[in-house]
Amino acid sequence: MKKNRLTKNLFKFLKKSVPLWLAVLIALDAAGAGIVVTGLVMRRKIDTIQKQLVEINDPQAIVKQATADVLPAGGYRTSLKWGEIGKKLVEAGAIDKAKYQESFKSEADGGIELDILDGDTGKFIEINENNSRFVVNTLWALGLANKSKVLDEGPMRTGGTDPGNFASTGGWTLGSKPAMDIYSSQELIPLTPVGQETVRKIAENVFRPCCGNSTAFPDCNHGMAALAYIELAVSQGLPEKQIYKDLLGLNSFWFPSTYVEMAVYFKKDKNTEWKNVDPKTALSNDYSSAQGAAKINKAIENVPGIKSRGGSCGA
């Protein structure tokens, strides 16, 4: 008798809240499981199903959600602080303070933290739509100047091209010294031989959609910046899983359209929410290289709301 009364109440609630066909589906699901669904649980189930229906009927909703997931309004905070990085870069000649201030003059009100050039600010390395150029440039200077096995023994030196002719070297003009005078010249980040090897290993697994090279071949600004973050993270004992997560956060704001497309791809083709995508996988050659990004773009190019701009080394 009590069970019949609860069943009637269940149907009465569903009739008011959702279409009849949806109410029947939920009721059958509850009966099959042998449980009495409370109002709260029913509402959550209804919301989930309705959200799925919206995505089926409106693919643009997937793009909208992917954008919010990949590029959170509040930006992304990494696990590391700037510390005295800025000050050390000025002292090493990797950054000319006057040139830097002039370069970011028009962006000073958009969250650019030029005060990190003066000393230890205690601020976390954060990235958002307003300061992404500042973050990539500052990490670029760090990657260029720091003494690195990747720079000294990797493809930058052994690939047959003058290391001064790459975008990450010849393109750096904000120092008080020539780029190749700065190149791998200062031990700004203390790393043991084991640490240097760990940096190399991680760098080989991290790609960027502006080219087909890994971070172990940092021939552009974003590659050099990613190398710097890896070196800084390894020196501070950050777990590899967190390093990959932080790098994905940085890459997402450096190449926003690429990673929004990637989130849409994982949702539609893999039925995986962006938060559940393994960062190491997302940063791999299969997805984050220029070739990988192109394949993803091709796979979801007909999804309404996709606005692809492609990968670029432009800051």
matplotlib code that plots the C-alpha trace (Angstrom):
import matplotlib.pyplot as plt

x = [0.0, 2.8, 4.7, 1.7, 1.3, 4.9, 4.7, 1.6, 3.5, 6.5, 4.4, 2.6, 6.0, 7.3, 4.2, 4.6, 8.3, 9.1, 7.5, 5.6, 8.0, 10.9, 8.9, 8.2, 11.9, 13.0, 10.3, 11.2, 14.8, 14.0, 11.7, 14.3, 16.9, 14.5, 14.7, 12.4, 13.9, 13.7, 12.8, 16.4, 17.8, 15.0, 15.8, 19.5, 18.7, 16.3, 18.8, 21.4, 19.1, 17.9, 21.5, 22.3, 19.2, 20.3, 23.7, 22.1, 19.7, 22.2, 25.8, 26.8, 26.1, 29.0, 31.3, 30.1, 30.7, 34.1, 35.2, 34.2, 36.1, 39.3, 39.4, 37.9, 36.8, 39.2, 42.2, 44.4, 46.7, 49.8, 51.4, 54.5, 55.3, 57.3, 59.7, 62.8, 62.6, 61.9, 64.7, 67.2, 66.3, 66.9, 70.3, 71.3, 70.5, 67.7, 65.2, 65.8, 63.4, 62.8, 62.1, 59.8, 57.8, 57.4, 56.4, 53.6, 52.7, 49.3, 48.5, 49.4, 45.8, 45.0, 46.7, 50.3, 52.5, 55.6, 56.4, 57.8, 60.9, 61.7, 62.0, 60.1, 56.5, 55.1, 52.7, 51.7, 52.3, 48.8, 47.5, 44.4, 43.2, 44.7, 48.2, 49.0, 51.6, 53.3, 53.5, 54.9, 57.4, 58.7, 59.0, 60.5, 63.3, 63.8, 64.0, 66.4, 68.8, 68.8, 71.7, 70.1, 71.1, 68.2, 69.6, 73.2, 72.9, 69.5, 68.2, 68.8, 72.5, 72.6, 70.0, 72.3, 70.9, 72.7, 70.9, 70.8, 68.5, 65.5, 62.4, 63.1, 66.6, 66.6, 63.2, 64.1, 64.7, 63.7, 67.0, 69.9, 72.2, 72.1, 70.0, 73.0, 74.9, 72.1, 71.5, 71.9, 74.3, 73.0, 72.2, 69.0, 67.2, 69.3, 69.0, 70.9, 72.0, 69.0, 66.8, 68.1, 67.3, 63.8, 63.3, 64.4, 62.1, 59.0, 60.0, 60.0, 56.4, 55.0, 54.1, 52.6, 50.2, 52.3, 54.7, 55.6, 58.4, 58.4, 59.5, 62.9, 63.3, 62.2, 62.7, 59.8, 58.7, 56.0, 58.5, 61.1, 58.5, 57.3, 60.8, 61.3, 58.2, 59.3, 62.7, 61.3, 58.7, 61.3, 63.7, 60.9, 59.9, 56.5, 55.0, 55.0, 51.3, 50.9, 53.6, 51.6, 48.4, 50.0, 51.5, 48.1, 46.7, 49.4, 49.0, 45.3, 45.6, 48.4, 46.5, 42.8, 41.0, 43.1, 42.3, 38.6, 38.5, 40.3, 37.7, 34.9, 36.6, 37.0, 33.4, 31.9, 34.2, 35.4, 32.5, 35.0, 34.6, 37.6, 38.3, 38.7, 41.2, 44.7, 46.9, 49.9, 47.7, 46.4, 49.9, 51.2, 52.2, 48.9, 46.9, 49.0, 51.4, 50.5, 49.7, 47.6, 45.7, 45.0, 43.4, 41.2, 40.2, 39.2, 37.2, 35.0, 35.1, 31.4, 30.3, 28.4, 30.1, 33.7, 35.8, 39.3, 42.2, 44.9, 48.2, 50.6, 53.9, 52.7, 52.7]
y = [0.0, 2.4, 1.5, 2.2, 5.6, 6.5, 5.4, 7.6, 10.6, 9.9, 10.0, 13.1, 14.9, 13.8, 14.8, 18.4, 18.6, 16.9, 15.6, 12.3, 10.2, 11.4, 10.7, 7.1, 6.5, 7.7, 5.7, 2.6, 3.1, 3.5, 0.5, -1.7, -0.7, -1.7, 1.6, 4.5, 7.7, 10.8, 14.2, 15.4, 12.4, 12.6, 16.2, 15.5, 12.7, 15.0, 17.8, 15.4, 14.0, 17.4, 18.6, 15.7, 16.4, 20.1, 18.9, 16.5, 19.1, 22.0, 21.1, 24.7, 24.0, 21.6, 24.3, 26.7, 24.3, 23.3, 27.0, 27.5, 24.4, 25.1, 28.8, 29.4, 33.0, 33.4, 32.0, 29.2, 29.3, 27.0, 25.4, 27.7, 31.2, 33.8, 34.2, 36.1, 35.0, 38.4, 40.1, 37.4, 37.8, 41.5, 40.9, 38.3, 40.7, 38.4, 41.2, 44.9, 46.5, 49.6, 47.6, 45.3, 48.1, 49.8, 46.5, 45.9, 49.6, 49.3, 46.1, 47.4, 47.7, 44.1, 42.2, 42.5, 42.1, 44.1, 44.2, 40.7, 42.3, 44.0, 41.0, 38.2, 39.1, 35.8, 35.7, 32.5, 32.1, 32.6, 32.9, 34.4, 36.1, 39.4, 38.4, 35.4, 37.3, 38.5, 35.0, 33.5, 36.2, 36.0, 32.3, 32.5, 34.7, 32.2, 29.2, 31.0, 32.1, 29.2, 26.7, 23.7, 20.3, 20.4, 23.6, 22.4, 18.9, 18.7, 19.5, 23.2, 22.5, 19.2, 19.7, 21.3, 24.8, 27.7, 28.0, 31.7, 31.4, 30.0, 32.1, 31.5, 32.9, 35.4, 36.6, 37.6, 41.4, 42.4, 41.7, 44.0, 41.5, 39.7, 36.5, 34.2, 35.8, 34.9, 31.4, 28.7, 31.0, 31.3, 28.7, 30.5, 27.3, 24.8, 21.3, 18.1, 15.8, 13.6, 16.7, 17.7, 14.2, 14.5, 17.8, 16.3, 13.3, 15.5, 18.0, 15.2, 14.4, 18.0, 19.4, 22.7, 23.2, 25.8, 23.2, 19.5, 19.8, 18.8, 21.1, 19.2, 21.2, 24.7, 26.6, 29.0, 31.2, 28.8, 25.9, 27.9, 29.1, 25.5, 24.4, 27.0, 25.9, 22.3, 23.2, 25.4, 22.7, 19.9, 22.0, 22.4, 18.8, 19.2, 15.7, 15.0, 14.7, 18.2, 19.5, 18.2, 19.6, 23.1, 22.9, 22.1, 25.1, 27.3, 25.9, 26.3, 30.1, 30.3, 28.4, 28.8, 27.7, 24.5, 23.3, 24.3, 22.1, 19.4, 19.5, 19.3, 16.3, 14.4, 15.1, 14.1, 11.3, 9.9, 10.8, 12.3, 15.6, 18.0, 17.7, 13.9, 14.1, 13.0, 16.2, 14.1, 12.6, 15.9, 17.4, 14.4, 14.4, 12.7, 15.8, 18.8, 18.9, 20.8, 17.5, 16.2, 19.5, 19.4, 15.9, 17.1, 20.2, 18.0, 15.6, 18.4, 21.1, 20.7, 21.3, 24.6, 27.2, 26.1, 29.1, 27.7, 30.1, 27.4, 27.4, 30.2, 31.1, 34.7, 35.7]
z = [0.0, 1.0, -2.2, -4.4, -2.7, -3.3, -6.9, -7.5, -5.9, -8.1, -11.3, -10.1, -9.6, -12.9, -14.7, -13.5, -14.0, -17.2, -20.4, -20.1, -22.1, -20.0, -16.8, -18.0, -18.7, -15.3, -13.5, -15.4, -14.5, -10.9, -10.8, -12.6, -9.9, -7.2, -5.4, -4.5, -6.0, -3.8, -5.2, -5.0, -6.9, -9.5, -10.1, -10.6, -13.0, -14.9, -15.1, -16.5, -19.1, -20.1, -20.5, -22.7, -24.8, -25.2, -26.5, -28.9, -30.3, -30.1, -30.9, -30.2, -26.5, -26.6, -28.0, -25.4, -22.5, -24.0, -24.1, -20.5, -19.4, -21.4, -20.8, -17.3, -16.8, -13.8, -15.8, -14.7, -11.7, -11.9, -8.9, -8.9, -7.9, -9.8, -6.8, -7.9, -11.5, -12.9, -11.0, -12.0, -15.6, -15.5, -13.7, -16.3, -19.2, -20.5, -19.9, -20.4, -17.9, -19.9, -23.1, -21.2, -19.6, -23.0, -24.7, -22.2, -21.7, -23.4, -21.4, -18.0, -16.9, -18.1, -15.3, -16.4, -13.4, -14.1, -10.4, -10.7, -12.3, -9.0, -6.7, -4.9, -5.1, -3.8, -6.7, -8.4, -12.1, -13.4, -17.0, -18.4, -21.6, -20.6, -19.6, -21.8, -23.8, -20.7, -19.3, -22.5, -22.9, -19.3, -19.4, -22.9, -21.4, -18.6, -20.9, -23.2, -20.4, -18.1, -18.3, -19.9, -21.2, -23.6, -25.2, -25.1, -26.2, -27.9, -31.5, -31.0, -31.2, -33.1, -35.8, -38.3, -38.1, -36.5, -33.1, -33.4, -36.4, -34.7, -33.7, -30.0, -30.3, -33.2, -32.2, -28.7, -28.7, -25.2, -23.4, -22.7, -24.3, -27.7, -27.6, -28.2, -25.4, -23.1, -24.5, -21.9, -20.0, -16.4, -13.8, -12.8, -11.9, -9.9, -11.5, -10.7, -13.5, -12.6, -12.8, -16.2, -17.4, -16.0, -17.8, -21.1, -20.7, -19.9, -22.7, -25.3, -24.4, -24.7, -28.1, -29.3, -32.3, -34.0, -35.3, -35.1, -32.6, -29.0, -26.2, -26.3, -29.6, -28.4, -31.6, -31.0, -28.1, -26.7, -26.8, -24.9, -22.4, -21.8, -21.3, -18.6, -16.8, -16.8, -15.5, -12.8, -11.8, -11.7, -9.6, -7.0, -6.9, -8.5, -9.4, -13.2, -13.3, -12.0, -14.4, -17.4, -16.0, -15.6, -19.1, -20.5, -18.7, -20.2, -23.7, -23.5, -23.2, -25.7, -28.3, -27.2, -30.4, -30.7, -27.2, -27.4, -30.5, -28.6, -25.8, -28.3, -30.0, -26.7, -25.8, -29.2, -30.3, -26.9, -24.7, -22.3, -20.4, -20.6, -16.9, -17.3, -20.2, -19.2, -19.6, -20.8, -23.5, -24.6, -24.9, -26.9, -30.5, -31.4, -30.2, -29.5, -32.5, -35.6, -37.3, -34.4, -34.1, -37.8, -37.5, -34.6, -36.6, -39.5, -37.3, -35.8, -38.5, -39.2, -35.6, -35.4, -33.3, -34.0, -34.9, -35.8, -36.1, -36.1, -34.2, -34.4, -32.8, -32.5, -28.8]

ax = plt.figure().add_subplot(projection="3d")
ax.plot(x, y, z, "-o")
ax.set_aspect("equal")
plt.show()
